Amino acid sequence: MGRLLCIGPIELSGRGESVGIVVLSLRHEHSLTMSLPLQGQVALVAGAGKRLGQAVALRLAEEGANVVVHYRSSRAEAQDTVKEIEKIGRRAVAIGANLGEVVEIKRLFDEAGRHFGRLDILVNSAANFLRGSMVSTTEEIWDAALGTNLRAPFFCAQAAAPLLRRTQGTIINFADTGGLLGWTGYIPHSVSKAGVVMLTKVLAKALAPEVRVNAIAPGTITMEGDPTEWENDFIKLAPLRRTGKPADITESVVFLAQSKFITGQVLVVDGGRSLSQ
Ligand SMILES: NC(=O)c1ccc[n+]([C@@H]2O[C@H](COP(=O)([O-])OP(=O)(O)OC[C@H]3O[C@@H](n4cnc5c(N)ncnc54)[C@H](OP(=O)(O)O)[C@@H]3O)[C@@H](O)[C@H]2O)c1
């Protein structure tokens, strides 16, 4: 929601008559009068129907970007996200695709490119979070974890690269502290996210100098409805003694989107969790 700004009384007639109070949405007034950092840019956020992806999509819109809101099954939520972005004064479109299928990934970027005619920022937020220990990991769990969390970001980058090269754009991947520490209850997940760290480095080299590629490795970021034990377990281990909030992540996305001399880096946003094993 925009904060409200009251201006007035103001003179409209030029004859000394002042007319009431004018109330503007600060956000809209802002977009009318000054250029925002991402004004005119287009971002595609994968997995933006809800949770962190949705928060990132809204934050990028607040910074001036038009947004492609990608979803798989959260169609209604993605359409709500589009409406929220339009309220901010930006343009948005929801496009569905199962990122487990490379053909779907290609269609997603074709449609996005046709809709907005450019792409500046790709945020690979879509993921799953599957349990899998030495004993319980099956072939299906392994393939699903690696397929969504690692294979898909690579093929998204491949499909986006021609568009991003044209705009000197950027890719922001989502790793995870599990990919740095290695969680024995989540072996395929940890391996997939460790892969995202290497994917970020190798893509940064492969797409330079036109396209910058970085990653964020969040610790536990709690949102409404998350199990309370996630928060309690994390707080015990994180030096900053709290879980993260979506804003902690969205600020990092905005920072990396604008940091023109940073590429191939992983920004760990985890309250210090990864400092303690
Ligand atoms: N939340 C945390 O505490 C935390 C911590 C560390 C790292 N991260 C990372 O941060 C990112 C966002 O986290 P999150 O908790 O917001 O994620 P999430 O809710 O687990 O997943 C985000 C979205 O990914 C989409 N998705 C899953 N499989 C897909 C597929 N095959 N094709 C297309 N879309 C697919 C889903 O879209 P639909 O709903 O439309 O199906 C889902 O809404 C993830 O990469 C996650 O690993 C999060």
The ligand as a MOL file (V3000), in Angstrom:
LIG
                    3D

  0  0  0     0  0            999 V3000
M  V30 BEGIN CTAB
M  V30 COUNTS 48 52 0 0 0
M  V30 BEGIN ATOM
M  V30 1 N 11.7970 -19.7560 2.4320 0
M  V30 2 C 12.9660 -19.9720 2.9740 0
M  V30 3 O 13.1560 -19.9550 4.1930 0
M  V30 4 C 14.1680 -20.2450 2.0900 0
M  V30 5 C 15.3910 -20.5590 2.6720 0
M  V30 6 C 16.4720 -20.8070 1.8480 0
M  V30 7 C 16.3450 -20.7430 0.4740 0
M  V30 8 N 15.1400 -20.4250 -0.0520 0 CHG=1
M  V30 9 C 15.0240 -20.3900 -1.5180 0
M  V30 10 O 14.3700 -19.1920 -1.9060 0
M  V30 11 C 13.5030 -19.4420 -3.0080 0
M  V30 12 C 12.0850 -19.0240 -2.6690 0
M  V30 13 O 11.6820 -19.6920 -1.4880 0
M  V30 14 P 10.1330 -19.9640 -1.1530 0
M  V30 15 O 10.0960 -20.5530 0.2110 0
M  V30 16 O 9.3430 -18.7630 -1.4700 0 CHG=-1
M  V30 17 O 9.8500 -21.0970 -2.2730 0
M  V30 18 P 8.6660 -22.1430 -2.4000 0
M  V30 19 O 7.4280 -21.5600 -1.8240 0
M  V30 20 O 9.1060 -23.4660 -1.8910 0
M  V30 21 O 8.5520 -22.2760 -4.0100 0
M  V30 22 C 8.3540 -21.1470 -4.8100 0
M  V30 23 C 7.5670 -21.5400 -6.0380 0
M  V30 24 O 8.2960 -22.4470 -6.8560 0
M  V30 25 C 7.3810 -22.9090 -7.8110 0
M  V30 26 N 7.7710 -24.2170 -8.3640 0
M  V30 27 C 8.1060 -25.3430 -7.7120 0
M  V30 28 N 8.3450 -26.3300 -8.6100 0
M  V30 29 C 8.1460 -25.8070 -9.8470 0
M  V30 30 C 8.2160 -26.3040 -11.1780 0
M  V30 31 N 8.5290 -27.5830 -11.4550 0
M  V30 32 N 7.9440 -25.4670 -12.1920 0
M  V30 33 C 7.6230 -24.1830 -11.9600 0
M  V30 34 N 7.5180 -23.6450 -10.7390 0
M  V30 35 C 7.7770 -24.4540 -9.6990 0
M  V30 36 C 6.0250 -23.0250 -7.0970 0
M  V30 37 O 5.0790 -22.3750 -7.9350 0
M  V30 38 P 3.5150 -22.7560 -7.9160 0
M  V30 39 O 3.0570 -22.4800 -6.5010 0
M  V30 40 O 2.9240 -21.8270 -8.9120 0
M  V30 41 O 3.3890 -24.1930 -8.2940 0
M  V30 42 C 6.2670 -22.2660 -5.7820 0
M  V30 43 O 5.2480 -21.3650 -5.4640 0
M  V30 44 C 13.6590 -20.9260 -3.3330 0
M  V30 45 O 14.6170 -21.0900 -4.3410 0
M  V30 46 C 14.1520 -21.5190 -2.0340 0
M  V30 47 O 14.8970 -22.7120 -2.2050 0
M  V30 48 C 14.0490 -20.1890 0.7060 0
M  V30 END ATOM
M  V30 BEGIN BOND
M  V30 1 1 1 2
M  V30 2 2 2 3
M  V30 3 1 2 4
M  V30 4 1 4 5
M  V30 5 2 4 48
M  V30 6 2 5 6
M  V30 7 1 6 7
M  V30 8 2 7 8
M  V30 9 1 8 9
M  V30 10 1 8 48
M  V30 11 1 9 10
M  V30 12 1 9 46
M  V30 13 1 10 11
M  V30 14 1 11 12
M  V30 15 1 11 44
M  V30 16 1 12 13
M  V30 17 1 13 14
M  V30 18 2 14 15
M  V30 19 1 14 16
M  V30 20 1 14 17
M  V30 21 1 17 18
M  V30 22 2 18 19
M  V30 23 1 18 20
M  V30 24 1 18 21
M  V30 25 1 21 22
M  V30 26 1 22 23
M  V30 27 1 23 24
M  V30 28 1 23 42
M  V30 29 1 24 25
M  V30 30 1 25 26
M  V30 31 1 25 36
M  V30 32 1 26 27
M  V30 33 1 26 35
M  V30 34 2 27 28
M  V30 35 1 28 29
M  V30 36 1 29 30
M  V30 37 2 29 35
M  V30 38 1 30 31
M  V30 39 2 30 32
M  V30 40 1 32 33
M  V30 41 2 33 34
M  V30 42 1 34 35
M  V30 43 1 36 37
M  V30 44 1 36 42
M  V30 45 1 37 38
M  V30 46 2 38 39
M  V30 47 1 38 40
M  V30 48 1 38 41
M  V30 49 1 42 43
M  V30 50 1 44 45
M  V30 51 1 44 46
M  V30 52 1 46 47
M  V30 END BOND
M  V30 END CTAB
M  END
